[in-house]
Amino acid sequence: MKKGFYTIYTIMAAQFFSSLADNALLIAAIALLLQTHAPAWMTPLMKLFFVLSYVVLAAFFGAFADSMPKGRVMLITNTIKLIGCGMMLVGSHPLLAYAVVGFGAAAYSPAKYGILTELLPPERLVAANGWIEGLTIASIILGTVLGGNLISHDVATFLLDLDVPILSDYIDTPPEAAMGVIMGLYVVAALFNLRIPDTGAVYPHQERRVVNLVTDFAECFVALWRDRLGQISLAVTTLFWGAGATLQFIVLKWAEHSLGMNLSQGAILQAIVAVGVAAGAIIAAARIPLKKSLDVLPFGVAIGILVMAIAFFDRSYVPDVVFTIGRMHVPLYMIIVYAFLMLVGSMSGYFVVPMNALLQHRGHVLLSAGHSIAVQNFNENLSVLIMLSMYALLVRFEVPVGLVIVLFGVFVCGTMWMVMRRHAANQREFDSLSLIGEPKRADNKY
């Protein structure tokens, strides 16, 4: 048992530093685009290029994750991320280099989540997901703040004054200095990857022929969408991650338009949302058992309504009051913004963690750790691609950010309402909740 706990802690540490680097790199890459005066619509394409591999190569990553011990998979794929960061540093186009980082992340994901189902029984998956997601969100918070600080004038000046052998030849600007630090974070993640032991889980020999891999993936895809619980949890997480990725850029644009913030300052608002998500995830881990996971569905509609309210915020309606906190002077309107974004984040974390755990459980029962996470990644990141592409088009045609936010909120509310109706129809036909906790089928070919 102690060995299992140490393994979980090592996995969490590896995931934390790898995700920390991913999120810091996004801010540094956006700063690099701004530095080169790239068009505004190219900014959301950073995330789109990152998630492209999750969709295009999903059929292969599940088999790859199940083909060897998952700690080794995490080490290999983290190294690919390091290479992508290095490519950006030496002059590759940010979109191309970030796509390589995304390739590594897409191959990393089935291993980092799949190993949980190999180590833990179903009843502990919500708690484990809560802590893993909480720590991942913490890495998003710190990574976003770290990226914003690394490109700030004072920190960048300090970094540029350092004389680091080899790296100094490629570092001349604040974004490049930030990337030098971020490469170090990927190295730290790799050191933790080396400490992850083999769980002993063995899967049948994995296919290597492209046609068979695609056919197997299609069968897994259909199996998960046909399952009464799998389809609901998959629909919810697909919506959540697509909407979350888009909201990340909407918050930056809204901060610039409504609050007059620059990129470094707007990154702090993203971090505030992430703090809330982490808090909600931890609460869900402590309070929501797997059999009660579907009780959180109404929170999805509430989140959409709350997001729409952001569009109607006007700082001129707030009294011009400033609070002094230590050496900081914080206007009242910013305290309101922080509190509101924290609420949206905490409801999101409370909402998604039980859904994610339920999806992992059903995927493990129906398929295998690697294959089920690959299907999940395909759906979630296809949603990211579609929603970010739509957002990029709205930016390209200069649609006001307030209208974008309202359209976004209406879409989330409407989609969640349809998911809830589908779940109710499933329940009228069969008590699908009785499937929770069902053991893995003996005849499972995966």
Solvent accessible surface area in square Angstrom, and as a share of the most:
residue,aa,sasa,rsa
1,M,164,0.73
2,K,155,0.66
3,K,139,0.59
4,G,27,0.26
5,F,82,0.34
6,Y,146,0.56
7,T,5,0.03
8,I,21,0.11
9,Y,121,0.46
10,T,22,0.13
11,I,1,0.01
12,M,30,0.14
13,A,22,0.17
14,A,0,0.00
15,Q,7,0.03
16,F,33,0.14
17,F,51,0.21
18,S,0,0.00
19,S,10,0.06
20,L,13,0.06
21,A,0,0.00
22,D,16,0.08
23,N,18,0.09
24,A,0,0.00
25,L,0,0.00
26,L,3,0.02
27,I,1,0.01
28,A,0,0.00
29,A,0,0.00
30,I,3,0.02
31,A,12,0.10
32,L,18,0.09
33,L,5,0.02
34,L,94,0.47
35,Q,75,0.33
36,T,85,0.49
37,H,165,0.74
38,A,26,0.20
39,P,61,0.38
40,A,64,0.49
41,W,91,0.32
42,M,30,0.13
43,T,25,0.15
44,P,4,0.02
45,L,29,0.15
46,M,0,0.00
47,K,35,0.15
48,L,23,0.11
49,F,62,0.26
50,F,17,0.07
51,V,4,0.02
52,L,72,0.36
53,S,14,0.09
54,Y,24,0.09
55,V,18,0.11
56,V,96,0.55
57,L,51,0.25
58,A,2,0.01
59,A,16,0.13
60,F,59,0.24
61,F,14,0.06
62,G,1,0.01
63,A,6,0.04
64,F,62,0.26
65,A,0,0.00
66,D,9,0.05
67,S,58,0.38
68,M,50,0.22
69,P,40,0.25
70,K,8,0.04
71,G,4,0.04
72,R,129,0.47
73,V,0,0.00
74,M,0,0.00
75,L,46,0.23
76,I,68,0.35
77,T,1,0.00
78,N,1,0.00
79,T,54,0.32
80,I,38,0.19
81,K,5,0.02
82,L,42,0.21
83,I,98,0.50
84,G,0,0.00
85,C,0,0.00
86,G,15,0.14
87,M,50,0.22
88,M,3,0.01
89,L,6,0.03
90,V,88,0.50
91,G,65,0.63
92,S,33,0.21
93,H,91,0.41
94,P,13,0.08
95,L,16,0.08
96,L,101,0.50
97,A,0,0.00
98,Y,4,0.01
99,A,22,0.17
100,V,37,0.21
101,V,0,0.00
102,G,0,0.00
103,F,71,0.30
104,G,0,0.00
105,A,6,0.05
106,A,1,0.01
107,A,2,0.02
108,Y,3,0.01
109,S,6,0.04
110,P,0,0.00
111,A,0,0.00
112,K,28,0.12
113,Y,28,0.11
114,G,0,0.00
115,I,1,0.00
116,L,0,0.00
117,T,12,0.07
118,E,40,0.18
119,L,53,0.26
120,L,24,0.12
121,P,52,0.33
122,P,43,0.27
123,E,127,0.57
124,R,84,0.31
125,L,4,0.02
126,V,4,0.02
127,A,40,0.31
128,A,14,0.11
129,N,0,0.00
130,G,0,0.00
131,W,142,0.50
132,I,5,0.03
133,E,6,0.03
134,G,6,0.06
135,L,55,0.27
136,T,15,0.09
137,I,9,0.05
138,A,27,0.21
139,S,0,0.00
140,I,40,0.20
141,I,23,0.12
142,L,92,0.46
143,G,0,0.00
144,T,1,0.01
145,V,47,0.27
146,L,50,0.25
147,G,0,0.00
148,G,3,0.03
149,N,69,0.36
150,L,9,0.05
151,I,29,0.15
152,S,34,0.22
153,H,144,0.64
154,D,111,0.58
155,V,50,0.29
156,A,1,0.01
157,T,61,0.35
158,F,126,0.53
159,L,29,0.14
160,L,64,0.32
161,D,112,0.58
162,L,83,0.41
163,D,129,0.67
164,V,61,0.35
165,P,108,0.68
166,I,138,0.70
167,L,49,0.24
168,S,36,0.23
169,D,113,0.59
170,Y,97,0.37
171,I,31,0.16
172,D,109,0.56
173,T,32,0.18
174,P,47,0.30
175,P,6,0.04
176,E,32,0.14
177,A,4,0.03
178,A,0,0.00
179,M,0,0.00
180,G,12,0.12
181,V,52,0.30
182,I,0,0.00
183,M,41,0.18
184,G,36,0.34
185,L,25,0.12
186,Y,0,0.00
187,V,71,0.41
188,V,50,0.29
189,A,0,0.00
190,A,19,0.15
191,L,103,0.51
192,F,70,0.29
193,N,3,0.01
194,L,114,0.57
195,R,182,0.66
196,I,14,0.07
197,P,46,0.29
198,D,89,0.46
199,T,46,0.27
200,G,54,0.52
201,A,44,0.34
202,V,136,0.78
203,Y,39,0.15
204,P,77,0.49
205,H,158,0.71
206,Q,24,0.11
207,E,59,0.26
208,R,202,0.74
209,R,166,0.60
210,V,92,0.53
211,V,113,0.65
212,N,42,0.22
213,L,16,0.08
214,V,72,0.42
215,T,66,0.38
216,D,30,0.15
217,F,24,0.10
218,A,48,0.37
219,E,78,0.35
220,C,0,0.00
221,F,62,0.26
222,V,60,0.34
223,A,37,0.29
224,L,1,0.00
225,W,77,0.27
226,R,188,0.68
227,D,18,0.09
228,R,84,0.31
229,L,0,0.00
230,G,0,0.00
231,Q,18,0.08
232,I,2,0.01
233,S,0,0.00
234,L,0,0.00
235,A,23,0.18
236,V,0,0.00
237,T,0,0.00
238,T,24,0.14
239,L,13,0.06
240,F,28,0.12
241,W,71,0.25
242,G,0,0.00
243,A,10,0.08
244,G,32,0.30
245,A,9,0.07
246,T,6,0.03
247,L,25,0.12
248,Q,29,0.13
249,F,7,0.03
250,I,3,0.02
251,V,6,0.03
252,L,23,0.11
253,K,65,0.28
254,W,11,0.04
255,A,1,0.00
256,E,104,0.47
257,H,132,0.59
258,S,33,0.21
259,L,12,0.06
260,G,64,0.62
261,M,29,0.13
262,N,91,0.47
263,L,31,0.15
264,S,32,0.21
265,Q,81,0.36
266,G,1,0.01
267,A,1,0.00
268,I,79,0.40
269,L,0,0.00
270,Q,12,0.06
271,A,4,0.03
272,I,32,0.16
273,V,23,0.13
274,A,6,0.05
275,V,55,0.32
276,G,0,0.00
277,V,15,0.09
278,A,13,0.10
279,A,43,0.33
280,G,1,0.01
281,A,1,0.00
282,I,68,0.35
283,I,79,0.40
284,A,0,0.00
285,A,14,0.11
286,A,88,0.69
287,R,171,0.62
288,I,20,0.10
289,P,73,0.46
290,L,12,0.06
291,K,119,0.50
292,K,111,0.47
293,S,0,0.00
294,L,10,0.05
295,D,93,0.48
296,V,2,0.01
297,L,6,0.03
298,P,71,0.45
299,F,71,0.30
300,G,1,0.01
301,V,38,0.22
302,A,34,0.26
303,I,18,0.09
304,G,0,0.00
305,I,98,0.50
306,L,35,0.17
307,V,2,0.01
308,M,40,0.18
309,A,46,0.35
310,I,11,0.05
311,A,26,0.20
312,F,151,0.63
313,F,49,0.21
314,D,58,0.30
315,R,104,0.38
316,S,88,0.57
317,Y,177,0.67
318,V,24,0.14
319,P,87,0.55
320,D,144,0.74
321,V,64,0.37
322,V,79,0.46
323,F,89,0.37
324,T,89,0.52
325,I,91,0.46
326,G,71,0.69
327,R,234,0.85
328,M,119,0.53
329,H,128,0.57
330,V,20,0.12
331,P,37,0.23
332,L,42,0.21
333,Y,36,0.14
334,M,11,0.05
335,I,61,0.31
336,I,73,0.37
337,V,5,0.03
338,Y,62,0.24
339,A,63,0.49
340,F,56,0.23
341,L,4,0.02
342,M,70,0.31
343,L,83,0.41
344,V,2,0.01
345,G,0,0.00
346,S,27,0.17
347,M,31,0.14
348,S,11,0.07
349,G,0,0.00
350,Y,37,0.14
351,F,5,0.02
352,V,4,0.02
353,V,0,0.00
354,P,0,0.00
355,M,0,0.00
356,N,3,0.02
357,A,0,0.00
358,L,0,0.00
359,L,3,0.01
360,Q,2,0.01
361,H,2,0.01
362,R,5,0.02
363,G,0,0.00
364,H,43,0.19
365,V,3,0.02
366,L,23,0.11
367,L,3,0.01
368,S,0,0.00
369,A,1,0.00
370,G,0,0.00
371,H,17,0.08
372,S,5,0.03
373,I,3,0.02
374,A,2,0.02
375,V,0,0.00
376,Q,12,0.05
377,N,13,0.07
378,F,42,0.17
379,N,10,0.05
380,E,12,0.05
381,N,15,0.07
382,L,65,0.32
383,S,14,0.09
384,V,6,0.03
385,L,20,0.10
386,I,98,0.50
387,M,24,0.11
388,L,0,0.00
389,S,44,0.28
390,M,106,0.47
391,Y,9,0.04
392,A,9,0.07
393,L,91,0.45
394,L,46,0.23
395,V,26,0.15
396,R,133,0.49
397,F,143,0.59
398,E,149,0.67
399,V,39,0.23
400,P,89,0.56
401,V,13,0.07
402,G,25,0.24
403,L,90,0.45
404,V,7,0.04
405,I,2,0.01
406,V,39,0.22
407,L,88,0.44
408,F,16,0.07
409,G,0,0.00
410,V,83,0.48
411,F,100,0.42
412,V,11,0.07
413,C,20,0.12
414,G,31,0.30
415,T,28,0.16
416,M,1,0.00
417,W,139,0.49
418,M,118,0.53
419,V,12,0.07
420,M,60,0.27
421,R,146,0.53
422,R,133,0.49
423,H,26,0.12
424,A,43,0.34
425,A,28,0.22
426,N,5,0.03
427,Q,57,0.25
428,R,186,0.68
429,E,127,0.57
430,F,87,0.36
431,D,77,0.40
432,S,0,0.00
433,L,60,0.30
434,S,69,0.45
435,L,37,0.18
436,I,6,0.03
437,G,42,0.40
438,E,59,0.26
439,P,106,0.67
440,K,75,0.32
441,R,115,0.42
442,A,116,0.90
443,D,116,0.60
444,N,22,0.12
445,K,118,0.50
446,Y,28,0.11
